[in-house]
Amino acid sequence: MLARTLAFVAVCLLAIGACAQSTAQPVDGGNAVVRAVIDGDTIDVTTRGQTERVRLLGIDTPESVDPNRPPQCFGAEASAETAQLLPPGTSVLLVRDVEARDRFGRLLAYVYRSHDGLFVNHQLVATGFADVLIIEPNRAHAGELRAAQRLARDRGQGLWTVCGGADVPLESPTSAEPTR
């Protein structure tokens, strides 16, 4: 009887999951080319002949260039990692969630490298260069990003070892090599 009940619950959960609709969808004309990395979670791209500033959804990297805030621990490393993952000229697919833009006018997107499908937002969290930042109602990848963050933290990767956590002020330039 217990086995039948568990099987029934599993089938119900699968059915619910199959019916759940993701809010993520390609940005109109979703293909873009990276022009520049601004910091760890912000890039400039060219799409449809226009330059757009894109804020990577679901993540937050330590500050490195904000003129109103001091640099944070691992900010320079996070920016360098994003630049390594997305050098100028890289083709990307931009996928939006519920809101298209933030209050600063930046395009909000999950970013995938076109040549290999790498989910850049996830990669930055999974390797300890970013922590998760879910701003409602944009939550299409919240669960998988949180799982990646737990694993990175448990493994002591990146900012979780060097800084002891996210949003730590930079007291002196870090010379530590990023943990991968």
C-alpha positions in Angstrom: 0.0 0.0 0.0 2.8 2.4 0.8 4.5 1.7 -2.5 1.2 2.5 -4.3 0.8 5.7 -2.4 4.3 6.8 -3.1 3.9 6.0 -6.8 0.7 8.0 -6.9 2.4 11.0 -5.3 5.3 10.7 -7.7 3.0 10.7 -10.7 1.0 13.7 -9.3 4.2 15.7 -8.8 5.4 14.9 -12.3 2.1 16.0 -13.8 2.2 19.2 -11.8 5.7 19.8 -13.0 4.8 19.2 -16.6 1.9 21.6 -16.4 3.9 24.3 -14.7 4.7 27.1 -17.2 8.1 28.7 -17.2 8.1 32.4 -17.3 11.4 32.5 -19.2 11.3 33.3 -22.9 13.8 34.5 -25.5 14.1 38.3 -25.7 12.6 39.6 -28.9 15.4 39.0 -31.4 17.1 37.2 -28.5 20.4 36.6 -30.3 23.0 39.2 -29.4 26.8 39.7 -29.5 28.7 40.8 -26.4 30.4 44.2 -26.8 31.8 44.6 -23.3 31.7 43.3 -19.7 30.8 46.1 -17.4 31.2 44.1 -14.2 30.4 40.6 -13.0 26.7 40.8 -13.6 26.3 43.4 -16.3 27.3 43.3 -19.9 26.8 45.4 -23.1 25.5 43.6 -26.2 24.5 44.4 -29.7 21.1 43.2 -30.7 19.0 44.2 -33.7 21.7 46.9 -34.5 21.4 48.5 -31.1 23.6 48.4 -28.0 21.8 47.3 -24.9 23.0 47.1 -21.3 22.0 43.7 -19.9 21.7 42.9 -16.2 22.1 39.1 -15.6 19.0 37.9 -13.9 18.9 35.8 -10.7 22.5 36.6 -9.6 24.5 39.3 -7.9 28.3 39.6 -8.1 30.4 41.7 -5.7 30.6 45.3 -6.6 33.7 46.4 -8.5 32.8 49.6 -10.5 29.9 51.2 -8.7 31.0 54.9 -8.0 28.6 55.1 -5.1 29.8 51.9 -3.3 33.3 50.7 -2.2 34.6 47.7 -4.1 33.6 44.4 -2.5 35.7 41.3 -1.8 36.0 39.2 -5.0 34.4 41.9 -7.2 37.5 42.2 -9.5 37.6 38.4 -9.8 33.9 38.1 -10.6 34.3 40.7 -13.3 37.3 38.9 -14.7 35.4 35.6 -14.8 32.5 37.1 -16.6 35.0 38.7 -19.1 36.6 35.3 -19.6 33.2 33.6 -20.1 31.9 36.4 -22.4 34.7 38.0 -24.3 33.8 40.7 -26.9 32.4 39.1 -30.0 30.7 36.2 -28.2 27.3 35.3 -29.6 24.7 34.9 -26.8 21.0 34.1 -26.5 19.2 36.4 -24.1 16.2 34.9 -22.3 13.9 37.2 -20.3 11.6 36.5 -17.4 8.5 38.4 -16.4 10.0 41.9 -16.3 11.9 43.1 -19.4 13.8 46.0 -17.7 14.9 47.1 -14.3 14.5 50.6 -12.9 17.8 51.7 -14.5 16.5 50.8 -18.0 18.8 47.7 -18.3 17.5 44.7 -20.2 17.0 41.8 -17.7 18.1 38.4 -19.1 19.3 35.0 -18.5 22.4 34.7 -20.8 23.4 31.6 -22.7 26.5 31.3 -24.9 25.4 30.4 -28.4 28.3 28.1 -29.3 27.9 25.7 -26.4 24.7 26.6 -24.6 26.4 27.5 -21.4 24.0 29.1 -18.9 26.3 31.9 -17.8 24.2 33.1 -14.8 24.3 29.6 -13.4 28.0 29.1 -14.2 28.9 32.2 -12.2 26.9 31.0 -9.2 28.1 27.4 -9.4 31.8 28.4 -9.4 31.4 30.9 -6.5 31.7 34.2 -8.5 28.1 35.2 -7.7 25.4 34.7 -5.2 21.7 34.3 -5.9 19.5 37.4 -6.0 15.9 36.7 -6.9 13.8 39.9 -7.4 10.2 39.1 -7.8 8.5 38.4 -10.1 11.6 37.1 -12.0 12.1 33.6 -10.7 12.2 31.2 -13.6 15.5 29.7 -12.5 15.4 30.4 -8.8 15.5 26.7 -7.7 18.4 25.7 -9.8 20.4 28.8 -9.0 19.8 28.3 -5.2 20.9 24.7 -5.6 24.1 25.7 -7.4 24.8 28.3 -4.7 24.4 25.7 -1.9 26.9 23.4 -3.6 29.4 26.2 -4.3 29.2 27.4 -0.6 29.4 23.8 0.7 32.5 23.2 -1.5 34.0 26.6 -0.5 34.3 27.9 -4.0 35.2 31.4 -5.0 33.9 34.2 -2.8 32.6 31.6 -0.2 36.2 30.8 0.8 38.1 34.0 -0.1 35.5 36.4 1.5 33.5 34.2 3.8 30.3 35.1 2.0 28.7 37.6 -0.3 28.6 41.4 0.0 31.8 41.7 2.0 33.6 45.1 1.7 37.1 44.9 0.2 39.6 45.8 2.9 42.7 45.2 0.8 43.2 43.8 -2.7 42.9 40.1 -2.7 45.7 38.1 -4.2 44.0 34.8 -3.8 43.5 32.7 -6.9 39.8 31.9 -7.5 38.8 28.4 -6.4 37.2 26.4 -9.2 
